[in-house]
Amino acid sequence: MSDITQTLSDLGIELPKAPPAVAAYVPVRVEGLLAHVSGQLPFVDGHLPLTGHVGGEVTLEQGQSLARQCAINALAALHEHAGGLENIAGVVRVGVFVACGTSFVDHPKVGNGASELFQQVFGESGRHARAAVGCPSLPLGSPVEVEVLASLRAPV
């Protein structure tokens, strides 16, 4: 068992099958030593567990949990498209999109649901640059979407 597999197991995470693209794009595009993961929604077993706006129908805590699920789905996509998680050298950048109203200001707290998971999984190499922004809506009514740029240990 690899260190990363053990870490996931210790966190109680079993990687799902990577969610398929929901439009005209690819889930992961690898260029050289960079893997660009398209925006991931918080699908669980092919369905969104919640829809709506964070700070409205969706609580901050639920938003954080959904961001974590987005990160798990991003890990699943990296695992399938980048030659396994053992080939990931680190997380470079994370973009977090939060569906919310204009008075909601806790985007960074929602984003921590994803960021903290990457740091738990990859340690220091999971620390990354990040943007967390609000928007009026996201695909399929999702409250959160997360995109990831990861660095690879070797070309795939």
Phi, psi and omega in degrees: 000129180287163178302318183292321177296319178295318178300314178300316179298316179299328179275358181075027183251124169249118183297131175281173169294139182300132178298140177286161174299144179258006179205203186272072177203173176254148181296324180219137175237118179260127176230112181061239181256020178242135176246116179264114179264121177300160180308128180254133175267163184278048179298138170231119182053039175082004182229150173280124180291333179216153170229163177121195184254136175290134185091355176239255180290340183244128181285164175303314181298319176295321177299318178298317179295321178294321176297321177299317179295322175302317180295320176299317179294325175295320176298320178297318179295317178297317180302315183285325190254350184240020176081025179096155182291340177296339180273359180271120178279329180175174177258124184269311185210146176230135173247128181241126179247129184239120174284121185199169175276172185292341181270353180284130184232009184259034178307315180300324179294321176298312181301332179299335177301322177277312185300316181296324178295314180300323179289324176294320183285315187254359181066217182303325180286356174270352176288139191211165168284154184204148167237138175230116187229153176265152177210159184288332179201161177227164182307139176061015181081013181298142176283337186216147172219141182229130173247154187221141169243119182241152175259145182258154175285327182207155177301149177246000000 
